[in-house]
Amino acid sequence: MRLIVAKNYEEMSQRAADLIAAQVLQEEDSVLGLATGGSPVGTYDCLAEMYREGRLDFSKVTSVNLDEYEGMTHDNPQSYWYFMNEHFYSRVNIRPENTHVPDGADPDPEHACRAYDRIIEEVGGIDLQLLGIGPDGHIGFNEPADAFAVGTHLVTLEQSTIEANRRFFEKEEDVPRSAVTMGIGSIMRARRIVLVANGENKQDPVLASFFGPVTPKMPASILQLHPNCTVVLDEAAAAKIRDRI
Ligand code: PGA
């Protein structure tokens, strides 16, 4: 695992975007695994800027997103599809038919999960997976559990996740309680992983995940076993690991 400590959020975002850009420049038909949340917003800003300057072309890129809230349709401004469209799809030349987000609105979540696993398989797996990390160490919406889930599955969100996501909603009652998420198995099969984390509230999960035992109780800890994982932190998120790197 490679750890990069950037000065601040802007530098963290640029470093992560540079790694994604390198992937796309090397393989124009790359499959990018993408993430939502506050952490990767700056990364998408940097990628959109590189596209605007004519330095990147997404016309042959495919994207598969990590997760979606259960019950959310694309036109719901709180949906992760909507987030992706606002921050990334609409700002670059990725083809709409090449973008994939789990179908949170499928009345049969099990069907949505199997369909999403088929999509990941059909696109040939993920070349580079971008990740954030939750305060409880989740990646995607893989919450702390007794075992690592392999494929796409329906999850009940932890109270700490609901509280962390509360800022995107008017009231806490509005935050969905469940979501469809890509499994740890699909994430670990990505050929390359880039995780971004910023801010003080990521100090503990960063310390536990990358310097503690590998355990499904701290889902991101499994990334210690990935052969090509780069963790990009800002100084605040890195504060508790500074003396170990
Ligand atoms: P955040 O979420 O980027 O909004 O902090 C990260 C995550 O939950 O994966």
Residues whose N, C-alpha, C, O or C-beta is under 5 A from the ligand:
A	BS01	PGA	T36 G37 G38 S39 P40 G132 I133 G134 H138 G140
